[in-house]
Amino acid sequence: MLEMMGSVLDGTVKTKVSLYDHRPYPLFEDDYLRGANFRDLPGVVVGNDNVARRDSTEKHLLLPSGKPLLGPD
C-alpha cells in the first residue's frame, strides 16, 4: 500500500488552527473617508526626497465628525 507522509491515514489527528488573541480593529466612518493612500489627500505634498509632508499653506480640512482630515505633524 502506498502511504503519503502527512496524510490522515498515518494515525495523526487533524486539528483546526485558530488564532484566539486577534481582534480586528474597529473602523469608524472617518477611517473610510480618509481612504488608504494619504499621499493623495488634500494638504499633503510629497517632496523631491519622496517624503510626504503637510502643506503649511493649505487650510486644515475637517471631517463631518469634526476631527481633522490629517493628524498632527
C-alpha positions in Angstrom: 0.0 0.0 0.0 1.3 3.4 -0.9 1.5 5.8 2.0 1.7 9.6 1.9 3.5 11.5 4.6 1.3 13.8 6.5 -1.9 12.2 5.5 -4.7 11.5 8.0 -4.3 7.7 7.3 -1.0 7.5 9.2 -2.7 7.9 12.6 -2.3 11.6 13.1 -5.2 13.7 14.2 -6.0 16.8 12.2 -6.7 19.9 14.3 -8.2 23.2 13.4 -5.8 26.0 13.9 -7.3 29.1 15.4 -5.9 32.5 16.4 -7.6 33.4 19.6 -5.8 36.6 20.5 -6.6 38.5 17.3 -9.3 41.1 17.4 -9.9 43.2 14.3 -9.5 46.9 14.8 -13.0 48.6 14.6 -13.2 51.1 11.8 -15.2 54.2 12.0 -16.8 56.4 9.3 -13.8 58.8 9.5 -11.5 55.9 8.6 -13.4 55.2 5.4 -13.5 58.9 4.4 -9.7 59.3 4.9 -9.0 56.4 2.5 -5.9 54.3 2.2 -3.4 56.5 0.3 -2.6 59.5 2.4 -0.4 61.0 -0.3 -3.5 61.7 -2.4 -5.2 63.7 0.4 -5.5 67.4 0.0 -3.0 69.2 2.2 -0.2 66.6 1.7 2.8 67.4 -0.5 5.5 64.9 -1.5 8.9 66.4 -1.8 11.8 65.6 -4.1 13.1 63.3 -1.4 9.9 61.2 -1.6 8.8 62.3 1.9 5.2 63.3 2.4 4.7 66.4 4.5 1.7 68.6 5.4 1.3 71.6 3.3 1.5 74.6 5.7 -0.2 76.9 3.2 -3.3 74.6 2.9 -6.3 75.2 5.1 -6.9 72.3 7.6 -9.9 70.3 6.4 -12.3 68.7 8.9 -14.3 65.5 8.6 -18.1 65.6 9.4 -17.2 64.3 12.9 -15.2 67.5 13.5 -11.8 65.7 13.5 -9.1 66.8 11.2 -8.6 65.0 7.9 -4.8 64.9 8.6 -3.5 64.2 12.0 -0.9 66.4 13.7 2.7 66.5 12.4 
